[in-house]
């Protein structure tokens, strides 16, 4: 099996996921990129913020919207270490993100290729291009290690 180099935005998302793990949060990191530059980033913080919506994708989308001064993130890419849940997939659609890249699939809580498959519904007003698997091994190792320590 050939392993390709992990693109810089996913490398940054993985660094953020490590930061989340160090803070005791589920290790998920995300970055929003526009024109090759990171315009927003975040990692999971539900416990620290006492906020069930404080997922990495939401933090990155909020930061990018503030940075760009626009709630529409057309032409942006979202790079995240784990398949987005239904809430985050909905936020991706509402933000009009053009491309979604995620590392590891999430058969239990994902909503892109698993579960509700949010972008496949006719009610979904925007569907990003979706790419998966870049950095999957690294993201999976982070998640497995995190949960193994807690069992």
C-alpha positions in Angstrom: 0.0 0.0 0.0 1.4 3.4 -1.0 1.2 6.2 1.5 1.0 9.6 -0.1 2.3 12.7 1.7 -0.4 14.3 3.8 -1.2 17.8 2.5 -0.3 20.8 4.7 -3.9 21.7 5.7 -4.5 18.1 7.0 -1.2 18.1 8.8 -2.3 21.3 10.6 -5.7 19.7 11.4 -3.8 16.7 12.9 -1.7 19.0 15.0 -4.9 20.6 16.3 -6.4 17.1 17.0 -3.3 16.4 19.1 -3.9 19.7 21.0 -7.5 18.5 21.6 -6.3 15.2 23.0 -3.8 17.0 25.3 -6.7 19.0 26.6 -8.7 15.9 27.3 -11.1 16.4 24.4 -11.8 13.9 21.6 -8.9 14.4 19.2 -10.5 16.2 16.2 -9.0 19.2 14.4 -10.2 21.3 11.5 -9.0 24.1 9.3 -10.7 26.2 6.7 -8.6 27.2 3.7 -9.2 29.9 1.1 -6.8 30.5 -1.8 -4.2 28.2 -0.2 -4.2 30.1 3.2 -5.7 29.0 6.4 -8.4 31.4 7.4 -9.9 29.6 10.3 -9.1 26.6 12.6 -10.2 24.9 15.7 -10.4 21.7 17.6 -12.9 19.9 19.8 -13.8 21.8 23.0 -17.2 20.7 24.2 -15.9 19.8 27.7 -13.8 22.9 28.1 -16.5 25.2 26.8 -19.4 23.3 28.4 -20.9 23.5 24.9 -22.1 20.4 23.0 -21.8 22.4 19.7 -18.1 23.2 20.2 -16.9 20.7 17.6 -13.7 21.3 15.6 -15.6 22.0 12.4 -17.9 24.6 14.0 -14.9 26.4 15.6 -13.0 26.5 12.3 -16.1 27.7 10.4 -16.8 30.4 12.9 -13.2 31.6 12.8 -13.1 31.6 9.0 -16.4 33.6 8.8 -15.0 36.2 11.3 -11.7 36.3 9.4 -13.4 36.8 6.0 -16.2 39.0 7.3 -18.8 36.8 5.6 -21.1 34.0 6.7 -20.8 32.4 3.2 -17.5 30.5 2.8 -17.9 30.0 -0.9 -14.6 29.0 -2.5 -13.3 27.6 0.8 -12.2 24.2 1.7 -12.7 22.5 5.1 -10.0 19.9 6.2 -11.0 17.8 9.2 -9.5 14.7 10.8 -12.9 12.9 11.3 -16.0 12.5 9.2 -18.4 15.3 10.2 -21.5 14.5 12.3 -25.0 15.7 11.2 -24.7 19.0 13.0 -21.3 19.8 11.4 -22.5 18.6 8.0 -25.4 21.0 8.3 -23.1 23.8 9.2 -20.9 23.0 6.2 -23.9 23.2 3.9 -25.2 26.4 5.4 -21.7 28.0 5.1 -21.6 27.0 1.4 -18.1 25.4 1.8 -16.9 24.3 -1.6 -14.8 21.2 -0.7 -14.7 19.0 2.3 -11.7 16.8 3.0 -11.8 14.4 6.0 -9.3 11.9 7.2 -11.0 9.1 9.1 -14.5 7.7 8.5 -16.8 7.5 11.4 -19.3 4.7 11.0 -20.8 5.4 14.5 -21.4 9.2 14.3 -20.5 10.3 10.8 -23.1 11.9 8.6 -21.4 12.2 5.2 -20.8 8.6 4.1 -22.5 7.0 7.1 -25.7 7.5 9.0 -28.0 10.3 7.7 -25.7 11.1 4.7 -26.7 14.8 5.0 -25.5 15.9 1.6 -27.5 13.3 -0.2 -30.9 14.7 1.0 -32.9 16.7 -1.5 -33.5 19.2 1.3 -29.7 19.9 1.5 -29.3 23.3 -0.2 -25.6 23.0 -0.8 -23.4 20.0 -1.4 -19.6 20.4 -1.2 -17.2 18.2 -3.1 -16.2 15.5 -0.7 -12.8 13.7 -0.4 -11.9 11.3 2.3 -8.9 9.2 3.4 -6.0 11.7 3.5 -4.3 11.2 6.8 -6.7 8.5 7.8 -4.1 6.3 9.4 -2.8 9.1 11.6 -6.2 10.4 12.6 -7.4 6.8 13.4 -4.4 6.2 15.6 -5.0 9.4 17.5 -8.7 8.4 18.1 -7.9 4.8 19.0 -5.2 5.8 21.4 -7.4 8.5 23.1 -10.2 6.0 23.7 -7.9 3.2 24.7 -6.5 5.4 27.5 -10.0 6.0 28.8 -11.3 2.5 28.9 
